[in-house]
Amino acid sequence: MFDLKLLPVAAALSLACAHCLAHAETTLFGGRPQIGIEVEHEKASDGNSRGNSVTLFPDITWKEGWITRAELLLMREHEVETSAGVTERSQQYAYGFRLRKDVKFTENFGGFVRVLVGRKGNKDYSYNYSYIEPALKWELKDGIELYSGYRFIRSFGSASGPDKNQLRMGPGFDITDQHGVDVRWSRTWDAHTRARLSDSVEVEYSYKF
């Protein structure tokens, strides 16, 4: 099982590396290392539960080749659920490996496909999950980009988890060559019943070495 204590340790190491290499573009395996930190707030459609999570994304990005980006995912979430006047709190975790391939249709319009394989759960139960996400992106002036994607999230293996579909969209901003911020809104449905499950807002900061 993924040790939740690894998340702050990984974050501290990443920030230390960022400090040491702040003024130099670095390459690793022919690509450019990058670190992303995402904060998400999710609210269930029935209003009975909400969750706040922090996710760390260390990755390497390549300008060309069959794979554009390879990254790890390390997530920790605090969830609060209220039912019949009783409030329960729980800690969730997720970790995984994600690959992405970018394509360009025109100079400013393109897209990507990314896939993830990972594990998700809490101290009592965990399961394998994966997703595939086709997406489109539009590059505007002054380092602004618009993105829209759709995720097909499925569990697999002996332990079952929820199967979901998720619409995602939002802008991204390149503050400098090394610093960027993305803001995203997403809506999630049950893949089988099509019932709306939740809405969420995410803010991600990324640093390129």
C-alpha positions as CSV (number, residue, x, y, z in Angstrom):
1,M,0.0,0.0,0.0
2,F,1.2,3.5,-0.7
3,D,2.6,5.2,2.4
4,L,0.8,8.5,2.8
5,K,3.9,9.9,4.5
6,L,5.8,9.8,1.2
7,L,3.7,12.7,-0.2
8,P,5.2,15.5,1.9
9,V,8.6,13.9,1.7
10,A,8.4,13.9,-2.1
11,A,7.1,17.4,-2.2
12,A,10.0,18.6,0.0
13,L,12.6,16.9,-2.2
14,S,11.0,18.4,-5.3
15,L,11.1,21.9,-3.9
16,A,14.7,21.4,-2.9
17,C,15.7,20.4,-6.4
18,A,13.7,23.4,-7.8
19,H,15.7,25.7,-5.6
20,C,19.0,24.3,-6.6
21,L,18.2,24.4,-10.4
22,A,16.1,27.5,-10.5
23,H,18.3,29.3,-13.1
24,A,19.2,26.4,-15.4
25,E,17.3,24.4,-17.9
26,T,17.9,20.8,-17.2
27,T,17.5,17.6,-19.3
28,L,16.9,14.1,-18.1
29,F,16.7,11.1,-20.5
30,G,16.6,13.7,-23.3
31,G,13.6,15.5,-21.9
32,R,12.9,18.4,-19.6
33,P,12.0,17.5,-16.0
34,Q,8.9,19.3,-14.5
35,I,7.0,19.2,-11.2
36,G,3.3,19.9,-10.8
37,I,1.4,20.5,-7.6
38,E,-2.4,20.4,-7.8
39,V,-5.0,21.4,-5.3
40,E,-8.6,20.1,-5.8
41,H,-12.0,20.7,-4.1
42,E,-14.7,18.2,-5.0
43,K,-18.4,18.4,-4.0
44,A,-20.9,15.5,-4.5
45,S,-24.0,16.3,-6.5
46,D,-26.3,15.5,-3.5
47,G,-24.3,17.9,-1.3
48,N,-23.7,15.2,1.3
49,S,-19.9,14.9,0.8
50,R,-16.9,17.0,-0.1
51,G,-13.2,16.4,-0.5
52,N,-10.0,18.3,-0.6
53,S,-6.9,16.8,-2.2
54,V,-3.3,17.6,-3.0
55,T,-1.6,15.8,-5.9
56,L,2.1,15.8,-6.8
57,F,3.1,15.2,-10.5
58,P,6.9,14.7,-11.2
59,D,7.4,14.3,-14.9
60,I,9.6,14.4,-17.9
61,T,8.5,16.2,-21.1
62,W,9.9,15.6,-24.6
63,K,9.4,17.9,-27.6
64,E,9.2,15.0,-30.1
65,G,8.8,11.3,-30.2
66,W,6.1,8.7,-29.6
67,I,5.6,9.9,-26.0
68,T,5.4,13.6,-25.1
69,R,5.2,13.2,-21.3
70,A,5.7,10.6,-18.7
71,E,4.8,11.3,-15.1
72,L,4.1,9.9,-11.7
73,L,0.9,10.7,-9.7
74,L,0.9,10.9,-5.9
75,M,-2.4,12.0,-4.3
76,R,-3.8,12.4,-0.8
77,E,-7.4,13.4,-0.1
78,H,-9.4,14.3,3.0
79,E,-13.1,13.5,2.5
80,V,-16.0,14.6,4.7
81,E,-19.4,12.8,4.4
82,T,-22.6,13.7,6.2
83,S,-25.6,11.2,6.3
84,A,-28.6,11.3,8.7
85,G,-26.9,14.0,10.8
86,V,-23.7,11.9,11.2
87,T,-20.4,13.3,9.9
88,E,-17.6,10.9,8.9
89,R,-14.1,11.8,7.9
90,S,-11.7,9.7,5.9
91,Q,-8.3,9.8,4.2
92,Q,-8.0,8.6,0.6
93,Y,-4.8,8.0,-1.5
94,A,-3.9,7.3,-5.1
95,Y,-0.7,6.7,-7.0
96,G,-0.1,5.9,-10.6
97,F,1.9,6.3,-13.8
98,R,0.7,8.4,-16.7
99,L,1.7,8.8,-20.3
100,R,0.7,11.5,-22.7
101,K,1.1,12.1,-26.5
102,D,0.5,15.5,-27.9
103,V,-0.5,16.2,-31.5
104,K,-0.9,19.4,-33.5
105,F,-3.5,20.1,-36.2
106,T,-2.7,23.7,-36.9
107,E,-0.2,26.2,-35.4
108,N,-2.4,27.1,-32.5
109,F,-4.9,24.1,-32.3
110,G,-4.1,20.6,-31.3
111,G,-4.8,18.0,-28.7
112,F,-3.4,15.0,-26.7
113,V,-4.3,11.6,-25.5
114,R,-3.1,10.5,-22.0
115,V,-3.5,7.2,-20.2
116,L,-3.0,6.3,-16.5
117,V,-2.7,3.1,-14.6
118,G,-2.7,3.3,-10.8
119,R,-4.1,2.3,-7.5
120,K,-6.6,4.1,-5.3
121,G,-8.2,3.6,-1.8
122,N,-8.0,4.1,1.9
123,K,-6.7,2.2,5.0
124,D,-9.5,-0.4,4.6
125,Y,-9.9,-0.9,0.9
126,S,-8.0,-0.3,-2.3
127,Y,-8.4,-1.2,-6.0
128,N,-6.6,-0.8,-9.4
129,Y,-7.9,1.8,-11.8
130,S,-7.0,3.3,-15.1
131,Y,-8.3,5.9,-17.5
132,I,-7.9,7.2,-21.0
133,E,-8.4,10.9,-21.8
134,P,-8.6,12.4,-25.3
135,A,-8.5,16.2,-25.2
136,L,-8.3,19.3,-27.3
137,K,-6.3,22.5,-26.7
138,W,-6.2,26.0,-28.2
139,E,-3.2,28.2,-27.8
140,L,-4.1,31.8,-27.5
141,K,-1.7,34.8,-27.3
142,D,0.4,35.8,-24.3
143,G,0.9,32.2,-23.1
144,I,-2.8,31.4,-22.6
145,E,-4.2,28.0,-23.5
146,L,-7.7,26.6,-23.4
147,Y,-8.2,22.9,-22.7
148,S,-11.1,20.5,-22.8
149,G,-10.9,16.7,-22.3
150,Y,-13.1,13.7,-21.4
151,R,-11.9,10.9,-19.2
152,F,-13.1,7.3,-19.2
153,I,-12.2,6.0,-15.7
154,R,-12.4,2.3,-15.0
155,S,-11.4,-0.1,-12.2
156,F,-9.9,-3.5,-12.9
157,G,-8.6,-6.5,-11.1
158,S,-10.0,-8.6,-8.3
159,A,-11.1,-5.6,-6.2
160,S,-13.8,-3.5,-7.8
161,G,-14.0,0.3,-7.7
162,P,-16.3,2.9,-9.3
163,D,-16.5,3.3,-13.1
164,K,-16.8,7.0,-14.0
165,N,-16.8,9.4,-16.9
166,Q,-15.5,12.9,-16.5
167,L,-15.7,16.1,-18.5
168,R,-12.8,18.5,-17.9
169,M,-12.1,22.1,-19.1
170,G,-10.3,25.2,-18.2
171,P,-7.5,27.7,-19.1
172,G,-3.8,27.5,-18.6
173,F,-1.3,30.3,-18.2
174,D,2.4,30.3,-18.9
175,I,3.7,33.0,-16.5
176,T,7.3,32.5,-17.6
177,D,9.2,29.8,-19.4
178,Q,9.6,27.9,-16.1
179,H,6.3,28.7,-14.2
180,G,2.8,27.9,-15.2
181,V,-0.7,27.7,-13.7
182,D,-3.7,25.7,-14.8
183,V,-7.3,26.1,-13.6
184,R,-9.8,23.4,-14.4
185,W,-13.5,22.6,-13.7
186,S,-14.7,19.0,-14.0
187,R,-18.0,17.1,-13.8
188,T,-18.2,13.4,-13.1
189,W,-20.9,10.8,-14.0
190,D,-21.4,7.2,-13.1
191,A,-20.4,5.3,-16.2
192,H,-23.3,2.8,-16.0
193,T,-26.2,4.7,-14.6
194,R,-25.1,8.1,-16.1
195,A,-26.1,9.7,-12.7
196,R,-24.1,12.9,-11.9
197,L,-21.7,12.2,-9.1
198,S,-19.7,15.4,-8.4
199,D,-18.3,18.7,-9.6
200,S,-14.8,19.8,-8.8
201,V,-12.4,22.7,-9.2
202,E,-8.6,22.2,-9.6
203,V,-5.7,24.6,-9.5
204,E,-2.3,23.3,-10.6
205,Y,1.1,25.0,-10.4
206,S,4.0,23.6,-12.5
207,Y,7.7,24.3,-12.5
208,K,10.0,23.4,-15.4
209,F,13.6,22.7,-14.6
